[in-house]
Amino acid sequence: MREEVAKVVELLRVNVVQPDGGDLELVSVTDDGTVTIRLMGSCVGCSSSTTTLRNGIERYLRHKLPGVTRVIAV
C-alpha cells in the first residue's frame, strides 16, 4: 500500500501544497492504514495546516485509498 499512498501524496504535493509554498514528505505507512507525513516549508507554523491535513490531505487519501484509516503529521 505504501506505493499507492506515495503516488497520491506526490499528486497532493504538486497540486495542493507546493503552489502555496509548502511541501510534505511521506514518512511511513503502517499495516493498520496509518499514514505519517511531515509538513514542510510554509506549512510549518501555518494556522491552516491542521485544516489542510484533515479536510484536504486525509480526506483525499481516504477517498482514493480505502485502506488508509488516518493521517498524522510529525
MMTF fields as JSON, N, C-alpha, C and O atoms, coordinates in Angstrom:
{
  "mmtfVersion": "1.0.0",
  "mmtfProducer": "UNKNOWN",
  "numBonds": 295,
  "numAtoms": 296,
  "numGroups": 74,
  "numChains": 1,
  "numModels": 1,
  "chainsPerModel": [1],
  "groupsPerChain": [74],
  "chainIdList": ["A"],
  "bondAtomList": [4, 2, 8, 6, 12, 10, 16, 14, 20, 18, 24, 22, 28, 26, 32, 30, 36, 34, 40, 38, 44, 42, 48, 46, 52, 50, 56, 54, 60, 58, 64, 62, 68, 66, 72, 70, 76, 74, 80, 78, 84, 82, 88, 86, 92, 90, 96, 94, 100, 98, 104, 102, 108, 106, 112, 110, 116, 114, 120, 118, 124, 122, 128, 126, 132, 130, 136, 134, 140, 138, 144, 142, 148, 146, 152, 150, 156, 154, 160, 158, 164, 162, 168, 166, 172, 170, 176, 174, 180, 178, 184, 182, 188, 186, 192, 190, 196, 194, 200, 198, 204, 202, 208, 206, 212, 210, 216, 214, 220, 218, 224, 222, 228, 226, 232, 230, 236, 234, 240, 238, 244, 242, 248, 246, 252, 250, 256, 254, 260, 258, 264, 262, 268, 266, 272, 270, 276, 274, 280, 278, 284, 282, 288, 286, 292, 290],
  "bondOrderList": [1, 1, 1, 1, 1, 1, 1, 1, 1, 1, 1, 1, 1, 1, 1, 1, 1, 1, 1, 1, 1, 1, 1, 1, 1, 1, 1, 1, 1, 1, 1, 1, 1, 1, 1, 1, 1, 1, 1, 1, 1, 1, 1, 1, 1, 1, 1, 1, 1, 1, 1, 1, 1, 1, 1, 1, 1, 1, 1, 1, 1, 1, 1, 1, 1, 1, 1, 1, 1, 1, 1, 1, 1],
  "groupList": [{"groupName": "MET", "atomNameList": ["N", "CA", "C", "O"], "elementList": ["N", "C", "C", "O"], "formalChargeList": [0, 0, 0, 0], "bondAtomList": [1, 0, 2, 1, 3, 2], "bondOrderList": [1, 1, 2], "singleLetterCode": "M", "chemCompType": "L-PEPTIDE LINKING"}, {"groupName": "ARG", "atomNameList": ["N", "CA", "C", "O"], "elementList": ["N", "C", "C", "O"], "formalChargeList": [0, 0, 0, 0], "bondAtomList": [1, 0, 2, 1, 3, 2], "bondOrderList": [1, 1, 2], "singleLetterCode": "R", "chemCompType": "L-PEPTIDE LINKING"}, {"groupName": "GLU", "atomNameList": ["N", "CA", "C", "O"], "elementList": ["N", "C", "C", "O"], "formalChargeList": [0, 0, 0, 0], "bondAtomList": [1, 0, 2, 1, 3, 2], "bondOrderList": [1, 1, 2], "singleLetterCode": "E", "chemCompType": "L-PEPTIDE LINKING"}, {"groupName": "VAL", "atomNameList": ["N", "CA", "C", "O"], "elementList": ["N", "C", "C", "O"], "formalChargeList": [0, 0, 0, 0], "bondAtomList": [1, 0, 2, 1, 3, 2], "bondOrderList": [1, 1, 2], "singleLetterCode": "V", "chemCompType": "L-PEPTIDE LINKING"}, {"groupName": "ALA", "atomNameList": ["N", "CA", "C", "O"], "elementList": ["N", "C", "C", "O"], "formalChargeList": [0, 0, 0, 0], "bondAtomList": [1, 0, 2, 1, 3, 2], "bondOrderList": [1, 1, 2], "singleLetterCode": "A", "chemCompType": "L-PEPTIDE LINKING"}, {"groupName": "LYS", "atomNameList": ["N", "CA", "C", "O"], "elementList": ["N", "C", "C", "O"], "formalChargeList": [0, 0, 0, 0], "bondAtomList": [1, 0, 2, 1, 3, 2], "bondOrderList": [1, 1, 2], "singleLetterCode": "K", "chemCompType": "L-PEPTIDE LINKING"}, {"groupName": "LEU", "atomNameList": ["N", "CA", "C", "O"], "elementList": ["N", "C", "C", "O"], "formalChargeList": [0, 0, 0, 0], "bondAtomList": [1, 0, 2, 1, 3, 2], "bondOrderList": [1, 1, 2], "singleLetterCode": "L", "chemCompType": "L-PEPTIDE LINKING"}, {"groupName": "ASN", "atomNameList": ["N", "CA", "C", "O"], "elementList": ["N", "C", "C", "O"], "formalChargeList": [0, 0, 0, 0], "bondAtomList": [1, 0, 2, 1, 3, 2], "bondOrderList": [1, 1, 2], "singleLetterCode": "N", "chemCompType": "L-PEPTIDE LINKING"}, {"groupName": "GLN", "atomNameList": ["N", "CA", "C", "O"], "elementList": ["N", "C", "C", "O"], "formalChargeList": [0, 0, 0, 0], "bondAtomList": [1, 0, 2, 1, 3, 2], "bondOrderList": [1, 1, 2], "singleLetterCode": "Q", "chemCompType": "L-PEPTIDE LINKING"}, {"groupName": "PRO", "atomNameList": ["N", "CA", "C", "O"], "elementList": ["N", "C", "C", "O"], "formalChargeList": [0, 0, 0, 0], "bondAtomList": [1, 0, 2, 1, 3, 2], "bondOrderList": [1, 1, 2], "singleLetterCode": "P", "chemCompType": "L-PEPTIDE LINKING"}, {"groupName": "ASP", "atomNameList": ["N", "CA", "C", "O"], "elementList": ["N", "C", "C", "O"], "formalChargeList": [0, 0, 0, 0], "bondAtomList": [1, 0, 2, 1, 3, 2], "bondOrderList": [1, 1, 2], "singleLetterCode": "D", "chemCompType": "L-PEPTIDE LINKING"}, {"groupName": "GLY", "atomNameList": ["N", "CA", "C", "O"], "elementList": ["N", "C", "C", "O"], "formalChargeList": [0, 0, 0, 0], "bondAtomList": [1, 0, 2, 1, 3, 2], "bondOrderList": [1, 1, 2], "singleLetterCode": "G", "chemCompType": "PEPTIDE LINKING"}, {"groupName": "SER", "atomNameList": ["N", "CA", "C", "O"], "elementList": ["N", "C", "C", "O"], "formalChargeList": [0, 0, 0, 0], "bondAtomList": [1, 0, 2, 1, 3, 2], "bondOrderList": [1, 1, 2], "singleLetterCode": "S", "chemCompType": "L-PEPTIDE LINKING"}, {"groupName": "THR", "atomNameList": ["N", "CA", "C", "O"], "elementList": ["N", "C", "C", "O"], "formalChargeList": [0, 0, 0, 0], "bondAtomList": [1, 0, 2, 1, 3, 2], "bondOrderList": [1, 1, 2], "singleLetterCode": "T", "chemCompType": "L-PEPTIDE LINKING"}, {"groupName": "ILE", "atomNameList": ["N", "CA", "C", "O"], "elementList": ["N", "C", "C", "O"], "formalChargeList": [0, 0, 0, 0], "bondAtomList": [1, 0, 2, 1, 3, 2], "bondOrderList": [1, 1, 2], "singleLetterCode": "I", "chemCompType": "L-PEPTIDE LINKING"}, {"groupName": "CYS", "atomNameList": ["N", "CA", "C", "O"], "elementList": ["N", "C", "C", "O"], "formalChargeList": [0, 0, 0, 0], "bondAtomList": [1, 0, 2, 1, 3, 2], "bondOrderList": [1, 1, 2], "singleLetterCode": "C", "chemCompType": "L-PEPTIDE LINKING"}, {"groupName": "TYR", "atomNameList": ["N", "CA", "C", "O"], "elementList": ["N", "C", "C", "O"], "formalChargeList": [0, 0, 0, 0], "bondAtomList": [1, 0, 2, 1, 3, 2], "bondOrderList": [1, 1, 2], "singleLetterCode": "Y", "chemCompType": "L-PEPTIDE LINKING"}, {"groupName": "HIS", "atomNameList": ["N", "CA", "C", "O"], "elementList": ["N", "C", "C", "O"], "formalChargeList": [0, 0, 0, 0], "bondAtomList": [1, 0, 2, 1, 3, 2], "bondOrderList": [1, 1, 2], "singleLetterCode": "H", "chemCompType": "L-PEPTIDE LINKING"}],
  "groupTypeList": [0, 1, 2, 2, 3, 4, 5, 3, 3, 2, 6, 6, 1, 3, 7, 3, 3, 8, 9, 10, 11, 11, 10, 6, 2, 6, 3, 12, 3, 13, 10, 10, 11, 13, 3, 13, 14, 1, 6, 0, 11, 12, 15, 3, 11, 15, 12, 12, 12, 13, 13, 13, 6, 1, 7, 11, 14, 2, 1, 16, 6, 1, 17, 5, 6, 9, 11, 3, 13, 1, 3, 14, 4, 3],
  "groupIdList": [1, 2, 3, 4, 5, 6, 7, 8, 9, 10, 11, 12, 13, 14, 15, 16, 17, 18, 19, 20, 21, 22, 23, 24, 25, 26, 27, 28, 29, 30, 31, 32, 33, 34, 35, 36, 37, 38, 39, 40, 41, 42, 43, 44, 45, 46, 47, 48, 49, 50, 51, 52, 53, 54, 55, 56, 57, 58, 59, 60, 61, 62, 63, 64, 65, 66, 67, 68, 69, 70, 71, 72, 73, 74],
  "secStructList": [7, 2, 2, 2, 2, 2, 2, 2, 2, 2, 2, 2, 0, 0, 0, 0, 0, 4, 4, 4, 6, 3, 3, 3, 3, 3, 3, 3, 3, 7, 6, 6, 1, 3, 3, 3, 3, 3, 3, 3, 3, 6, 6, 6, 6, 7, 6, 6, 2, 2, 2, 0, 0, 0, 0, 0, 0, 0, 2, 2, 2, 2, 2, 2, 7, 6, 6, 7, 7, 3, 3, 3, 3, 7],
  "xCoordList": [0.811, 0.0, 0.863, 0.411, 2.081, 2.947, 3.124, 3.122, 3.274, 3.482, 2.275, 2.435, 1.072, -0.135, -0.26, -0.625, 0.043, -0.008, 1.011, 0.707, 2.202, 3.252, 2.815, 3.121, 2.112, 1.635, 0.63, 0.691, -0.292, -1.305, -0.661, -1.011, 0.269, 0.964, 1.726, 1.734, 2.351, 3.081, 2.117, 2.437, 0.961, -0.061, -0.489, -0.617, -0.71, -1.092, 0.03, -0.23, 1.262, 2.421, 2.428, 2.505, 2.346, 2.497, 1.294, 1.461, 0.094, -1.11, -1.748, -2.493, -1.472, -2.143, -1.175, -1.408, -0.11, 0.755, 1.844, 2.042, 2.546, 3.661, 3.252, 4.011, 2.107, 1.735, 1.615, 1.724, 1.394, 1.304, 2.611, 2.636, 3.689, 4.986, 5.274, 6.297, 4.395, 4.602, 5.145, 5.391, 5.321, 5.754, 5.385, 5.11, 5.381, 5.156, 5.935, 6.257, 6.227, 7.023, 6.309, 5.852, 6.215, 5.658, 6.71, 7.82, 6.368, 7.298, 7.078, 8.027, 5.808, 5.547, 4.089, 3.216, 3.862, 2.523, 2.534, 3.344, 1.64, 1.616, 0.608, -0.208, 0.688, -0.217, -1.671, -2.576, -1.906, -3.289, -3.839, -4.958, -3.052, -3.52, -3.226, -3.779, -2.365, -1.971, -0.864, 0.175, -1.098, -0.123, 0.483, -0.238, 1.801, 2.504, 3.203, 3.936, 2.967, 3.612, 4.306, 3.998, 5.246, 5.952, 5.598, 5.833, 5.033, 4.742, 5.993, 6.701, 6.263, 7.484, 7.169, 6.04, 8.176, 8.018, 7.04, 7.044, 6.205, 5.275, 4.192, 3.459, 4.08, 3.097, 3.491, 2.632, 4.776, 5.257, 4.824, 5.192, 4.051, 3.597, 2.379, 1.884, 1.89, 0.713, -0.539, -0.732, -1.377, -2.592, -3.587, -4.476, -3.457, -4.362, -3.84, -4.523, -2.649, -2.054, -2.878, -2.97, -3.474, -4.309, -5.551, -5.951, -6.148, -7.319, -6.945, -7.675, -5.827, -5.358, -5.105, -5.445, -4.513, -4.219, -5.503, -5.614, -6.462, -7.694, -8.671, -9.145, -8.969, -10.012, -9.516, -10.319, -8.221, -7.674, -6.928, -7.396, -5.782, -4.896, -5.527, -5.601, -5.983, -6.55, -7.818, -7.987, -8.69, -9.949, -9.675, -10.302, -8.747, -8.442, -7.79, -8.15, -6.841, -6.188, -7.197, -7.169, -8.08, -9.08, -10.074, -10.556, -10.382, -11.287, -10.637, -11.262, -9.395, -8.693, -8.245, -8.226, -7.887, -7.341, -8.089, -7.707, -9.153, -9.957, -9.181, -9.665, -8.008, -7.195, -6.547, -6.046, -6.546, -5.997, -7.023, -8.171, -6.6, -7.515, -7.352, -8.316, -6.14, -5.899, -4.591, -3.741, -4.436, -3.203, -2.742, -3.52, -1.482, -0.917, 0.324, 0.993, 0.616, 1.79, 2.819, 2.476, 4.079, 5.175, 6.033, 7.018],
  "yCoordList": [-1.192, 0.0, 1.268, 2.319, 1.179, 2.36, 2.996, 4.22, 2.165, 2.692, 3.51, 4.578, 3.002, 3.728, 5.038, 6.069, 4.99, 6.2, 7.21, 8.399, 6.757, 7.65, 8.367, 9.546, 7.677, 8.293, 9.4, 10.473, 9.14, 10.14, 11.324, 12.475, 11.049, 12.121, 13.001, 14.223, 12.417, 13.201, 14.106, 15.265, 13.597, 14.393, 15.573, 16.696, 15.316, 16.377, 17.399, 18.599, 16.933, 17.832, 18.848, 20.055, 18.335, 19.163, 20.082, 21.245, 19.573, 20.33, 21.124, 22.07, 20.758, 21.415, 22.188, 23.359, 21.553, 22.135, 23.032, 24.144, 22.581, 23.363, 24.701, 25.663, 24.809, 26.13, 27.225, 28.41, 26.837, 27.809, 27.937, 28.552, 27.364, 27.479, 26.415, 26.475, 25.448, 24.375, 23.121, 23.088, 22.117, 20.826, 19.77, 20.082, 18.535, 17.44, 16.229, 16.063, 15.386, 14.187, 13.004, 13.088, 11.909, 10.682, 10.057, 9.763, 9.854, 9.277, 7.774, 6.993, 7.366, 5.936, 5.613, 6.479, 4.328, 3.773, 2.466, 1.58, 2.348, 1.143, 0.136, 0.456, -1.073, -2.132, -1.832, -2.323, -1.021, -0.698, 0.506, 0.949, 1.036, 2.113, 3.514, 4.477, 3.65, 4.971, 5.524, 4.889, 6.703, 7.377, 8.517, 9.337, 8.564, 9.632, 10.488, 9.984, 11.799, 12.728, 13.826, 14.075, 14.468, 15.603, 16.835, 16.869, 17.839, 19.104, 19.964, 20.017, 20.637, 21.431, 22.753, 22.988, 23.602, 24.881, 25.773, 25.835, 26.461, 27.397, 26.707, 27.372, 25.381, 24.641, 24.624, 24.516, 24.729, 24.708, 26.004, 27.098, 25.867, 27.025, 27.719, 28.685, 27.256, 27.87, 27.485, 26.319, 28.465, 28.196, 27.326, 26.733, 27.241, 26.414, 25.001, 24.2, 24.683, 23.38, 22.22, 21.171, 22.389, 21.327, 21.11, 19.972, 22.185, 22.089, 21.441, 20.586, 21.834, 21.232, 19.749, 18.94, 19.394, 17.993, 17.173, 16.13, 17.618, 16.847, 16.918, 15.891, 18.14, 18.318, 18.186, 18.061, 18.212, 18.078, 16.771, 15.87, 16.674, 15.53, 14.228, 13.262, 14.19, 12.95, 12.55, 11.385, 13.496, 13.188, 12.622, 11.647, 13.231, 12.771, 11.386, 10.52, 11.181, 9.867, 8.775, 7.699, 9.043, 8.039, 7.772, 6.648, 8.785, 8.615, 7.756, 6.838, 8.058, 7.343, 5.944, 5.021, 5.794, 4.538, 4.15, 4.571, 3.351, 2.989, 2.299, 2.249, 1.778, 1.154, 2.136, 1.745, 3.415, 4.467, 4.755, 5.093, 4.62, 4.833, 6.201, 6.76, 6.738, 8.075, 8.609, 7.864, 9.927, 10.598, 11.437, 12.198, 11.295, 12.108, 12.832, 12.365, 13.966, 14.749, 14.699, 14.674, 14.685, 14.728, 15.939, 16.174],
  "zCoordList": [0.0, 0.0, 0.0, -0.453, 0.496, 0.548, -0.827, -0.959, -1.836, -3.192, -3.662, -4.252, -3.398, -3.79, -3.015, -3.58, -1.723, -0.9, -1.413, -1.508, -1.742, -2.243, -3.52, -3.7, -4.396, -5.638, -5.346, -5.946, -4.428, -4.09, -3.363, -3.624, -2.462, -1.745, -2.732, -2.582, -3.713, -4.723, -5.487, -5.752, -5.838, -6.517, -5.645, -6.133, -4.356, -3.426, -3.256, -3.174, -3.204, -3.067, -4.199, -3.974, -5.411, -6.598, -6.812, -7.181, -6.586, -6.941, -5.811, -6.069, -4.572, -3.453, -2.566, -2.266, -2.152, -1.119, -1.698, -1.208, -2.716, -3.256, -3.873, -3.756, -4.514, -5.059, -3.996, -4.312, -2.75, -1.662, -0.881, 0.185, -1.399, -0.751, 0.285, 0.967, 0.414, 1.375, 0.711, -0.494, 1.507, 0.988, 2.015, 3.174, 1.587, 2.506, 2.056, 0.88, 3.03, 2.797, 3.434, 4.574, 2.7, 3.244, 4.149, 3.703, 5.41, 6.374, 6.496, 6.418, 6.689, 6.847, 6.568, 6.588, 6.308, 6.169, 6.961, 6.689, 7.937, 8.764, 8.211, 7.347, 8.727, 8.293, 8.624, 7.948, 9.668, 10.028, 9.255, 9.512, 8.306, 7.445, 7.926, 7.394, 8.925, 9.402, 8.514, 8.327, 7.977, 7.127, 7.934, 8.502, 7.98, 8.678, 7.64, 6.789, 7.722, 6.803, 7.598, 8.763, 6.93, 7.523, 6.695, 5.487, 7.351, 6.692, 6.717, 7.723, 5.605, 5.499, 4.799, 4.369, 4.692, 4.014, 4.75, 5.98, 3.994, 4.611, 5.432, 6.165, 5.322, 6.14, 7.615, 8.49, 7.884, 9.259, 9.943, 9.515, 10.991, 11.74, 11.15, 11.732, 10.021, 9.403, 10.189, 10.535, 10.461, 11.236, 10.473, 11.085, 9.171, 8.358, 8.111, 7.473, 8.601, 8.295, 8.856, 8.219, 10.028, 10.596, 9.739, 9.495, 9.29, 8.415, 7.094, 6.593, 6.53, 5.279, 5.469, 4.606, 6.588, 6.865, 6.961, 6.316, 7.743, 7.978, 6.812, 6.326, 6.364, 5.358, 3.926, 3.001, 3.738, 2.401, 2.215, 1.517, 2.835, 2.634, 3.116, 2.358, 4.368, 4.903, 4.15, 3.789, 3.919, 3.225, 1.828, 1.417, 1.111, -0.246, -0.231, -1.028, 0.668, 0.768, 1.107, 0.51, 2.055, 2.452, 1.328, 1.183, 0.539, -0.591, -1.678, -2.209, -1.999, -3.07, -2.645, -3.459, -1.38, -0.868, 0.4, 1.492, 0.274, 1.439, 2.566, 3.697, 2.286, 3.327, 4.268, 5.322, 3.908, 4.77, 5.857, 5.567, 7.11, 8.23, 8.882, 9.404, 8.854, 9.406, 8.897, 8.41, 9.016, 8.604, 9.779, 10.354, 10.13, 11.203, 10.686, 9.764, 11.29, 10.909, 12.025, 13.207, 11.632, 12.602, 12.319, 13.018]
}
